[in-house]
Amino acid sequence: MSDIRWFAPNRFCTLVVPRLRAAGLAIALSGDRPARLAVAMDNQTAVAAFRYAVRHRAKLLLYLWDLPPWRLGRGQPDWVGAVGGRILRIPRLSGRYVERPGYYSRLRFIAHQADEVWVPSEATARDAQARFDLATRHVPYCFDSDRFVPGPRWTGTPPVLLSISRLVPHKNHAVLIEAASELPERVRVRIIGQGGEYQRLKNKASMAGVDLDLGGNLDDSALLDAYRHASITVCPSRFEGFGLTPLESIACGVPVVASDIPAHREFLGSAPLWFRLDDRRSLVDSIVAALQAPVPNRHAVDAWVIERAVERFQTGLARLLA
């Protein structure tokens, strides 16, 4: 029997696993052999981990990254129950969650069945309490500190303003294009991501006369190269549960301009230059300052490197396995 069956949708959610194994934990990333603890490392794997936990009578740990407010609104969950490992749901006739009601109703049910629910930020902890009536443990994760390390700083022309995240409204990319059009010098805006905002952002840049490089997701080496060829990184999001891009940028030695939101404040401290949401002048001023800023101190994000996350996870996993 393994100690842990680890459910993860991608490599990022397994960053701590090799070091946890080196510390003596037996962790399986696939298969159906019994384990004492099932870990669902994100919302997408919650159902599979719940079914596994029921099937093998294992404890269940859910890592809840965020609860986007626009998806839940003022709605209420559907009725959800379980027979064995099978989850049953009866939809509400009215007053449901605004978006993906079945998905979040099942997630809420599983969270209340879990032995513990961990969250990466105080902001997510508050949301979980307010929206799911759920007590959580604050156990921050990490960025890929093995991969994102300092390199040569880009000094070419024109300056490159980089943003990396999905092309969706709450990531707020449009304000970066607007700010770029008001800068005293010509810049190139590079936005890396995929989503429904693609054509809108292209049109906005064309109308504003902004040089925009808008592309899809990159592999690991190309993403690191994007940071190395950026003058600054701009993180204009309106909502984050954790926020990887500014951590990765600072670790690479690239100055960051970040929106003044709770998750950014919690993890970035004094490392970035801040701007106020819905204040384009504030963003323009911060970009101008960042273009002249020295290389940030990468040790500002030391608390969020893999080794420190492993320490936090070891403590909590030992408690659950005891």
RALIN-V906161 format. One record per run of one state. SS is the DSSP state (H for helix, E for strand, L for the rest). FROM is the first residue (numbers start at 1). LEN is the number of residues. Records with the same first field share a line. If there is no record, write none. Layout:
# RALIN-V906161
SS: FROM-LEN / FROM-LEN
This chain:
# RALIN-V906161
L: 1-1 / 8-4 / 15-2 / 23-4 / 29-6 / 41-2 / 57-2 / 65-4 / 73-3 / 77-2 / 84-2 / 91-5 / 97-4 / 114-2 / 120-2 / 133-4 / 139-20 / 165-4 / 172-1 / 181-6 / 193-5 / 209-2 / 216-4 / 229-3 / 236-8 / 252-3 / 260-2 / 269-4 / 276-4 / 292-6 / 305-1 / 322-1
E: 2-6 / 27-2 / 35-6 / 59-6 / 76-1 / 79-5 / 86-5 / 96-1 / 116-4 / 137-2 / 159-6 / 187-6 / 211-5 / 232-4 / 255-5 / 273-3
H: 12-3 / 17-6 / 43-14 / 69-4 / 101-13 / 122-11 / 169-3 / 173-8 / 198-11 / 220-9 / 244-8 / 262-7 / 280-12 / 298-7 / 306-16
